[in-house]
Structures are given as structure tokens and as C-alpha cells.
Amino acid sequence: MLMNQAMNLMEKLVNEIKEAPPENRDHFMKITLSFVEMGTEALRTNPDFRKGLAQLVDRELQAYLDKD
């Protein structure tokens, strides 16, 4: 149920961003890039973050491979 709500919210957000004026889309992209830069910095400097991300990726990849 929560997953469906999250997907609906994301779909609405994407559509709103698509229809937004260019200055709003640009602002959203700048914020998104800031989050990416923060994540990149955390990967570079924080071993706990790297380990947690590696575990997440491993778990999700394994779940994907086990689907078949």
C-alpha cells in the first residue's frame, strides 16, 4: 500500500515537473544535482555510507536475480 502511494506521488511529481515553467524545472535540476554531489562526497569520504550502499545494491541485485 505504501509503495503504491509512493509511486503515485512520484508519478504526479514527474508530470508536474514536466509541465512546469523552465525556471522551475531548472531549479529542480539544481537541487537534484546538489543531492547527487552530496552523495558522491559521502561515497568518497564515508566508509559507513559506502558499506551501506554496497549492501543495499547487493540485496537488490540478488532479489532481481532470484526473480528468474
Residue, then its C-alpha position, 0 to 999 in steps of 0.5 A: m500500500l505504501m509503495n503504491q502511494a509512493m509511486n503515485l506521488m512520484e508519478k504526479l511529481v514527474n508530470e508536474i515537473k514536466e509541465a512546469p515553467p523552465e525556471n522551475r524545472d531548472h531549479f529542480m535540476k539544481i537541487t537534484l544535482s546538489f543531492v547527487e554531489m552530496g552523495t558522491e562526497a559521502l561515497r568518497t569520504n564515508p566508509d559507513f555510507r559506502k558499506g551501506l550502499a554496497q549492501l543495499v545494491d547487493r540485496e537488490l541485485q540478488a532479489y532481481l536475480d532470484k526473480d528468474 
